[in-house]
Amino acid sequence: MRYAPITDRLHGLGGAKWEIHHLARKMKSQGAEVIELTIGEPDVPPPDRLLKAAKDGIDAGRIGYSNGRGEPGLLAALAAKYTRRTGRTIDPDQIIALPGTQTALFAVMMALLGPQDEVIVGDPMYATYEGVIAATGAKIIPVALRPEKGFRLQAEDVAAKITPRTRVVFVNSPHNPTGAVLRDAEIAALAALARQHDLWIVSDEVYEELVFPGVTFRSPFDRADLADRVVLTSSISKSHAAPGFRSGWAVGPSAFAEKLLPLAEAMLFGNQPFIADMTALAILEPSSVAQGMAARFSRRAALVHARLDGVSGLRVPIPEAGMFAVVDVRALGHSGDGFARALLQEKGVAVMPGESFGAGLKGWIRISLTQQDALIDEACTRIIAFAQAQQGAAA
Ligand SMILES: Cc1ncc(COP(=O)(O)O)c(C=O)c1O
């Protein structure tokens, strides 16, 4: 049978990146004792009041069809959130509710890109970005995020990759996997480029509320001079520890939302009213569960840095946000994948190979900070033993 070209474009972009995670799960199911530091699930349940709101919504019969844009109460709550944040009026007609940032990114990229177009994205990048871009037929143009620049996307590096085919600069701050958070001046420089070359900026802000103490989140969406060319995507997956509810959104200029609407209707025709109600309640105020996670993940990142940085040549930059720390293992002569596989087999610690996030993290690993401090500490002890043995073998 014949399949559409999109299936070829997406072939191999899914599960292969998560192979070590699946291997770790398999080993665990067979009784092995494995410390799993692969994926980034929130380490707490969603707040009780949100679970109750969702249950109350079901009991109240909020389980009918919605409309393609989203429930009016949710759109109003999102408009209020972004009006507060930007200081300019954001209207409900600028917003489309979608099931999670992932779906929002897919829909947004489908609305902005086609074959022949190019999209510039920082490398390393979140593991699904390649697929989201490949789905559109556009070409991904990776730009190395430099460790010496704190892995923050630099306008000069973007400028070097712009061609007449460039349509979108894809920004992710706070960044997965590196935890980098863009500064005002860096956003201003990207803004100037976007205006000069008439580009869209797509801003994945799913980690907005997981910034570590003392760090300030800034968004290109909040700049009035970019109001006609920034689309943001976000959700309650991280901010409210609620990934399973699949509740997210895209916000951009009204004209953009108008174009996105038929696509959203074709894909979904609206998400669930009881989840929309619960989401509207969630985003009324800053999330206390997010503050708790940010404090814990920041503490654990500091622990990983204190224990591993400098040991056998390992390097651990301190992340500023998110759920992960990245570790440079190149001094041990391994690829990230080789290191992660051997570490799992020999020491029962599962981490993600940096290569799963692009060539920019070749020779690195990513450690999830979502396990208890004691487990992370024990994982560090095992990583140190592993690294020292590798170093000894190489000497
Ligand atoms: C950078 C980034 N974007 C998007 C997503 C997907 O988020 P959602 O659960 O809202 O679809 C994730 C999930 O880990 C992520 O890390």
The ligand as an SDF file (V2000), in Angstrom:
LIG
                    3D

 16 16  0  0  0  0  0  0  0  0999 V2000
   10.4520   22.1080   25.3740 C   0  0  0  0  0  0  0  0  0  0  0  0
    9.1740   21.3380   25.4130 C   0  0  0  0  0  0  0  0  0  0  0  0
    8.1660   21.7060   24.6070 N   0  0  0  0  0  0  0  0  0  0  0  0
    6.9950   21.0470   24.5990 C   0  0  0  0  0  0  0  0  0  0  0  0
    6.7820   19.9620   25.4040 C   0  0  0  0  0  0  0  0  0  0  0  0
    5.4560   19.2690   25.3490 C   0  0  0  0  0  0  0  0  0  0  0  0
    4.6250   19.8090   26.3530 O   0  0  0  0  0  0  0  0  0  0  0  0
    3.0850   19.4900   26.4630 P   0  0  0  0  0  0  0  0  0  0  0  0
    2.9140   18.4770   27.5340 O   0  0  0  0  0  0  0  0  0  0  0  0
    2.4580   20.8060   26.8440 O   0  0  0  0  0  0  0  0  0  0  0  0
    2.6110   19.0050   25.1380 O   0  0  0  0  0  0  0  0  0  0  0  0
    7.7880   19.5290   26.2720 C   0  0  0  0  0  0  0  0  0  0  0  0
    7.5950   18.3480   27.1370 C   0  0  0  0  0  0  0  0  0  0  0  0
    8.4790   17.8590   27.7830 O   0  0  0  0  0  0  0  0  0  0  0  0
    9.0250   20.2400   26.2760 C   0  0  0  0  0  0  0  0  0  0  0  0
   10.0290   19.8740   27.0710 O   0  0  0  0  0  0  0  0  0  0  0  0
  1  2  1  0
  2  3  1  0
  2 15  2  0
  3  4  2  0
  4  5  1  0
  5  6  1  0
  5 12  2  0
  6  7  1  0
  7  8  1  0
  8  9  2  0
  8 10  1  0
  8 11  1  0
 12 13  1  0
 12 15  1  0
 13 14  2  0
 15 16  1  0
M  END
$$$$
